[in-house]
Amino acid sequence: MVNIKPVLCAACGAILSYYCLFPKFRSGSISIDVLLVLIFIPVAFLCLLRVLASFPLLWDEQSGTNRQQLLSKRLRLLIFWTTAFSAGLAIGIAVGANIPGSVRFGIPEKTIRGISGTLLDDPRIVAGGRAMSTISLGMAMGNGGVKATSSGQITVFFREENADRLREFGRGTKIAADGELRISDTEGSGLNSMGGAPYTFTAQALHITKAAPSLERFRTGLRLGLTERFAGSHSPWAGLALALLLGIRDNLDTGFAAQYRNAGCSYILALSGMHLAIIVSIISFLLKKPLGLRLAAISGAAIIIMYCFIVGPLPSLNRAALMYLLGVIAVLGMLKRDMLSLLCMAFLLQISISPQSGFSLSFILSYLALAGILVIGKAVNGAFKGKIPALLLQPLSASLGAFIATAGVSAWFFTDLRPVGILAGLILAPLATVFMALSIVWLGLDFIIPRLSFLLGKILSFLYWLMEKTAALSAAAPGVKANPFLILFLSLLITVTILWLDRRRRIIAGRLEPFA
């Protein structure tokens, strides 16, 4: 019988209702009656299975086996899976209901001349030196001094002269801004829009009405201090170090980022599991021997929570942190050490804690990539084990699995696919790992022995140059433009074929094992 984990069934149910059913219900595409019928189907199937499983067991004397007992066992498994799937459906709908609704201004949109609210994230520098941030609306101001209570989230662009001031205050700051509301001519199609009209606000004047809470101000000050420390090196590599360590891409050269994107390796520049794994490895190396495995894991969990607080709410990083925290629980013996199950648990937890994060592109790509590594990559690794050197096979199978799993989504949101990223990542990912580790060492030396940090900066400059040239060479390879649905179909077909071949290989290996 196929070994299917109940938490995987729950995650599948949540994905169906969270991404497919509830958004259509919210946009009016389907009615509540249709939604209830769709939820009722697995419940009815569950009742049918329960009835079938209650039939008396019959002994098959000719074969000498209890086939009815085996059938009953499989029915009980189906009941278990269907129950988990139904629970996942309920979780997805409940989480979807908590996604912030469309923006409500309280006054006609054309009359709006100002807004006020709270910064939800750290302002980011965009093209032209302007700052961009998302705010939680509190009030809208219109012509003639009219004010109205507002709700929802909106992206605000601030003028260049306000950028540095905003960065000093950071997330949690209450602001008021005068300017112009902009509404796209097309209906919202973004992942976060949920069918609502995509609003942006261009601020001409900025007023800080209330500073962020003390803990947020401490966090912002720490981020600014680290930014200034790296900026003091006056080297191009400092911008890359900030992007890899803190997710701050304001100082990252735009040409460098474009080369990585064209090389199919932009994921290397986005904080994710790879970057967190480096930090975890350093923590494990320093703490495992003096504290032991369990205490080191608990200490590492505390450090990871602190690190995520400093960096901010990045969906891909939060996924990796949740995976690590669940892994710590597994080390303590409270969960099984099954990576796919832990991934499903992390997904259910993350959308429950932050309902709107599931519609972030980085969230979707992060989970799909790791699922591809754990499922497709593992199958490829098993198929070629012993035929390709392990040092090359493991990263190659992981890169291939992540590419296949994310191909459909990437083709949908980007103009083309970059298969060269499968090979380019084999070079750029290790270089980024070494660069990130040395950047942490440089930061420590810069506080203690600045002269040594200067010498290490030369090595970092060389690594930066090497990564830039490798990305530029890879970016020269042509991309693949095709219909996203065709790419999705082909990726699913390839996935099913790989898994079928892997299952067939394991069955044959199991038959030959007694003769080995």
KOLBAGU-258827 format. One record per residue (C-alpha): y, z, x; residue number from 1. Coordinates in steps of 0.5 Angstrom, whole numbers, plus 500, padded with zeros to 3 digits. Layout:
BEGIN
PT    y    z    x  seq
PT    Y    Z    X  NUM
...
This chain:
BEGIN
PT    y    z    x  seq
PT  500  500  500    1
PT  507  498  503    2
PT  510  505  505    3
PT  517  505  501    4
PT  521  511  502    5
PT  524  514  495    6
PT  531  514  499    7
PT  531  507  500    8
PT  530  505  492    9
PT  535  510  491   10
PT  540  506  496   11
PT  538  500  492   12
PT  539  502  485   13
PT  546  505  488   14
PT  548  498  491   15
PT  546  494  485   16
PT  550  499  480   17
PT  556  500  485   18
PT  557  493  488   19
PT  555  489  482   20
PT  555  493  475   21
PT  561  497  475   22
PT  566  492  478   23
PT  564  487  473   24
PT  565  493  467   25
PT  571  495  470   26
PT  574  488  470   27
PT  571  487  463   28
PT  566  482  465   29
PT  561  486  462   30
PT  561  491  456   31
PT  559  498  456   32
PT  553  496  451   33
PT  550  491  457   34
PT  551  496  462   35
PT  547  501  458   36
PT  542  496  457   37
PT  541  495  464   38
PT  540  502  466   39
PT  535  503  460   40
PT  531  498  463   41
PT  528  502  469   42
PT  528  508  465   43
PT  523  504  460   44
PT  519  501  465   45
PT  518  508  468   46
PT  516  511  461   47
PT  511  505  461   48
PT  508  507  468   49
PT  507  514  466   50
PT  503  512  460   51
PT  499  507  464   52
PT  498  513  470   53
PT  495  518  464   54
PT  489  514  462   55
PT  482  517  464   56
PT  479  515  471   57
PT  473  510  471   58
PT  468  510  476   59
PT  466  503  479   60
PT  459  504  481   61
PT  457  497  483   62
PT  463  497  489   63
PT  462  505  490   64
PT  469  506  490   65
PT  474  509  485   66
PT  478  503  483   67
PT  482  506  477   68
PT  483  512  481   69
PT  487  508  487   70
PT  490  504  481   71
PT  493  511  478   72
PT  495  513  485   73
PT  499  506  486   74
PT  502  507  479   75
PT  504  514  481   76
PT  508  511  487   77
PT  511  506  482   78
PT  513  512  478   79
PT  516  515  484   80
PT  520  509  486   81
PT  523  507  479   82
PT  525  515  479   83
PT  529  514  485   84
PT  532  507  483   85
PT  534  510  477   86
PT  537  516  480   87
PT  541  511  485   88
PT  543  507  479   89
PT  546  513  476   90
PT  550  515  483   91
PT  553  508  484   92
PT  556  508  477   93
PT  558  515  478   94
PT  561  514  484   95
PT  564  507  482   96
PT  568  511  476   97
PT  571  515  481   98
PT  574  509  485   99
PT  582  509  484  100
PT  584  505  479  101
PT  589  499  479  102
PT  596  501  481  103
PT  601  504  475  104
PT  608  504  476  105
PT  611  507  470  106
PT  616  502  470  107
PT  617  494  469  108
PT  615  491  476  109
PT  621  487  477  110
PT  625  493  476  111
PT  622  497  482  112
PT  627  498  488  113
PT  624  504  491  114
PT  617  508  492  115
PT  615  515  494  116
PT  609  518  496  117
PT  604  520  502  118
PT  602  516  508  119
PT  594  516  507  120
PT  593  513  514  121
PT  596  513  521  122
PT  602  507  521  123
PT  599  501  525  124
PT  603  496  529  125
PT  603  489  526  126
PT  606  482  528  127
PT  613  482  529  128
PT  613  490  531  129
PT  613  492  524  130
PT  609  498  522  131
PT  604  498  516  132
PT  601  504  512  133
PT  597  505  506  134
PT  601  510  501  135
PT  599  514  495  136
PT  604  513  490  137
PT  608  519  487  138
PT  614  516  484  139
PT  617  509  483  140
PT  625  508  482  141
PT  628  502  479  142
PT  635  499  477  143
PT  640  504  475  144
PT  637  510  478  145
PT  631  510  473  146
PT  625  514  476  147
PT  618  514  473  148
PT  611  518  475  149
PT  606  513  479  150
PT  599  513  481  151
PT  595  508  485  152
PT  595  506  493  153
PT  599  501  496  154
PT  600  498  502  155
PT  607  498  505  156
PT  611  494  511  157
PT  616  498  515  158
PT  622  495  519  159
PT  621  495  527  160
PT  626  500  528  161
PT  622  505  523  162
PT  615  504  527  163
PT  616  509  532  164
PT  619  514  528  165
PT  613  514  523  166
PT  608  514  528  167
PT  611  521  530  168
PT  610  524  523  169
PT  603  520  522  170
PT  598  521  516  171
PT  600  526  511  172
PT  607  525  511  173
PT  611  524  505  174
PT  616  519  505  175
PT  621  515  500  176
PT  623  508  501  177
PT  628  503  499  178
PT  626  495  499  179
PT  622  490  495  180
PT  615  490  491  181
PT  611  484  492  182
PT  606  481  488  183
PT  601  476  490  184
PT  600  469  486  185
PT  593  470  485  186
PT  589  475  482  187
PT  586  480  487  188
PT  580  478  491  189
PT  579  483  496  190
PT  574  488  497  191
PT  579  494  495  192
PT  582  491  489  193
PT  577  491  484  194
PT  580  486  480  195
PT  587  489  480  196
PT  593  485  482  197
PT  594  486  490  198
PT  601  489  491  199
PT  605  490  497  200
PT  612  493  499  201
PT  617  491  504  202
PT  621  497  506  203
PT  628  496  508  204
PT  630  504  509  205
PT  626  510  510  206
PT  627  517  508  207
PT  622  522  511  208
PT  622  527  505  209
PT  616  532  507  210
PT  613  533  514  211
PT  605  533  514  212
PT  601  539  514  213
PT  600  543  521  214
PT  593  541  522  215
PT  595  534  521  216
PT  601  534  525  217
PT  597  537  531  218
PT  592  531  530  219
PT  598  526  530  220
PT  601  530  537  221
PT  594  529  540  222
PT  594  522  539  223
PT  601  521  541  224
PT  599  525  547  225
PT  593  521  549  226
PT  597  514  547  227
PT  602  516  552  228
PT  597  518  558  229
PT  594  511  557  230
PT  601  508  557  231
PT  603  511  563  232
PT  598  507  567  233
PT  602  501  566  234
PT  596  496  566  235
PT  593  492  561  236
PT  586  495  560  237
PT  590  501  557  238
PT  590  498  551  239
PT  583  496  551  240
PT  581  504  552  241
PT  586  506  546  242
PT  582  501  542  243
PT  575  503  544  244
PT  576  511  544  245
PT  581  512  539  246
PT  581  506  535  247
PT  589  505  536  248
PT  590  497  537  249
PT  597  497  537  250
PT  597  496  545  251
PT  591  491  545  252
PT  593  484  547  253
PT  593  480  541  254
PT  590  474  545  255
PT  584  479  548  256
PT  582  481  541  257
PT  582  473  539  258
PT  578  471  544  259
PT  573  477  542  260
PT  573  474  535  261
PT  572  467  537  262
PT  566  469  541  263
PT  563  473  535  264
PT  564  480  538  265
PT  570  483  535  266
PT  565  489  533  267
PT  565  491  540  268
PT  573  492  539  269
PT  572  496  533  270
PT  570  504  533  271
PT  563  504  531  272
PT  556  507  532  273
PT  556  504  539  274
PT  562  507  541  275
PT  560  514  538  276
PT  553  513  542  277
PT  556  513  548  278
PT  560  520  547  279
PT  554  523  544  280
PT  550  521  550  281
PT  555  524  555  282
PT  555  530  550  283
PT  547  530  551  284
PT  548  529  558  285
PT  553  535  559  286
PT  550  540  554  287
PT  542  539  554  288
PT  540  542  560  289
PT  544  549  559  290
PT  544  549  552  291
PT  537  546  550  292
PT  536  541  545  293
PT  538  544  538  294
PT  544  548  541  295
PT  546  541  544  296
PT  545  538  538  297
PT  549  543  534  298
PT  555  543  539  299
PT  555  535  539  300
PT  555  535  531  301
PT  562  540  532  302
PT  565  535  537  303
PT  563  529  533  304
PT  567  532  527  305
PT  573  534  531  306
PT  573  527  534  307
PT  572  523  527  308
PT  578  528  525  309
PT  582  526  531  310
PT  581  518  530  311
PT  582  518  522  312
PT  578  515  517  313
PT  574  509  519  314
PT  569  507  515  315
PT  564  504  521  316
PT  565  510  525  317
PT  564  515  519  318
PT  557  512  518  319
PT  555  513  525  320
PT  558  520  525  321
PT  554  521  518  322
PT  548  518  522  323
PT  549  523  527  324
PT  549  529  523  325
PT  543  527  519  326
PT  540  526  526  327
PT  542  533  528  328
PT  539  536  521  329
PT  532  532  523  330
PT  532  535  530  331
PT  532  542  526  332
PT  526  540  522  333
PT  530  539  516  334
PT  529  532  515  335
PT  524  527  517  336
PT  526  523  523  337
PT  526  516  520  338
PT  532  512  522  339
PT  532  507  516  340
PT  532  513  511  341
PT  537  517  515  342
PT  541  510  514  343
PT  540  510  506  344
PT  542  518  506  345
PT  549  516  510  346
PT  550  511  505  347
PT  549  515  499  348
PT  553  521  502  349
PT  559  516  504  350
PT  560  513  498  351
PT  560  519  494  352
PT  565  523  499  353
PT  570  517  499  354
PT  568  512  493  355
PT  573  507  495  356
PT  571  506  502  357
PT  565  502  500  358
PT  569  496  499  359
PT  572  496  506  360
PT  569  490  510  361
PT  568  494  516  362
PT  564  499  512  363
PT  559  493  509  364
PT  558  490  516  365
PT  557  496  519  366
PT  551  498  514  367
PT  548  491  514  368
PT  548  491  522  369
PT  545  497  523  370
PT  540  495  517  371
PT  539  489  521  372
PT  537  492  527  373
PT  532  497  524  374
PT  529  492  520  375
PT  529  485  523  376
PT  531  487  530  377
PT  525  492  530  378
PT  520  486  527  379
PT  523  481  532  380
PT  522  486  538  381
PT  514  488  536  382
PT  513  480  535  383
PT  515  479  542  384
PT  513  485  546  385
PT  510  484  552  386
PT  512  477  552  387
PT  519  478  554  388
PT  522  484  559  389
PT  523  490  555  390
PT  530  491  558  391
PT  532  484  555  392
PT  528  484  549  393
PT  531  490  546  394
PT  538  488  546  395
PT  537  481  544  396
PT  532  483  538  397
PT  538  488  536  398
PT  543  483  537  399
PT  539  478  533  400
PT  537  483  527  401
PT  545  485  526  402
PT  547  477  526  403
PT  542  475  521  404
PT  543  481  516  405
PT  551  480  517  406
PT  551  472  517  407
PT  552  472  509  408
PT  558  476  509  409
PT  561  474  515  410
PT  561  467  512  411
PT  564  469  506  412
PT  570  472  509  413
PT  571  468  515  414
PT  572  461  516  415
PT  566  460  521  416
PT  560  463  524  417
PT  559  464  531  418
PT  552  465  533  419
PT  554  465  541  420
PT  556  472  539  421
PT  548  474  540  422
PT  548  472  547  423
PT  555  474  549  424
PT  554  481  546  425
PT  548  482  551  426
PT  554  482  556  427
PT  560  484  553  428
PT  557  490  550  429
PT  554  493  556  430
PT  561  492  560  431
PT  564  495  554  432
PT  560  501  555  433
PT  561  502  562  434
PT  569  501  561  435
PT  569  506  555  436
PT  565  511  560  437
PT  570  510  566  438
PT  576  511  561  439
PT  574  518  559  440
PT  573  519  566  441
PT  579  516  568  442
PT  583  521  563  443
PT  580  527  565  444
PT  582  525  573  445
PT  589  523  570  446
PT  590  531  568  447
PT  587  534  574  448
PT  587  529  580  449
PT  592  523  579  450
PT  590  520  586  451
PT  583  519  584  452
PT  585  516  577  453
PT  589  511  580  454
PT  583  508  584  455
PT  579  508  578  456
PT  584  504  574  457
PT  583  499  579  458
PT  576  499  577  459
PT  578  499  570  460
PT  582  493  571  461
PT  577  489  574  462
PT  572  490  568  463
PT  578  488  564  464
PT  578  482  567  465
PT  571  481  567  466
PT  570  482  560  467
PT  576  478  558  468
PT  573  472  562  469
PT  567  473  559  470
PT  570  473  552  471
PT  574  467  553  472
PT  568  463  556  473
PT  564  465  550  474
PT  569  463  545  475
PT  569  456  548  476
PT  563  455  544  477
PT  563  452  537  478
PT  562  455  531  479
PT  558  454  525  480
PT  562  452  518  481
PT  557  452  512  482
PT  557  454  505  483
PT  557  462  505  484
PT  551  462  499  485
PT  547  457  504  486
PT  548  462  509  487
PT  546  467  505  488
PT  540  464  503  489
PT  538  462  510  490
PT  539  469  512  491
PT  534  472  507  492
PT  529  466  508  493
PT  529  468  515  494
PT  529  475  514  495
PT  523  475  509  496
PT  519  470  514  497
PT  520  475  520  498
PT  518  481  516  499
PT  512  477  513  500
PT  510  475  520  501
PT  511  482  523  502
PT  506  485  517  503
PT  501  480  519  504
PT  501  481  526  505
PT  500  489  525  506
PT  494  487  520  507
PT  491  483  525  508
PT  492  488  531  509
PT  489  494  526  510
PT  483  490  525  511
PT  482  489  533  512
PT  484  496  535  513
PT  477  498  534  514
PT  475  493  539  515
PT  480  494  544  516
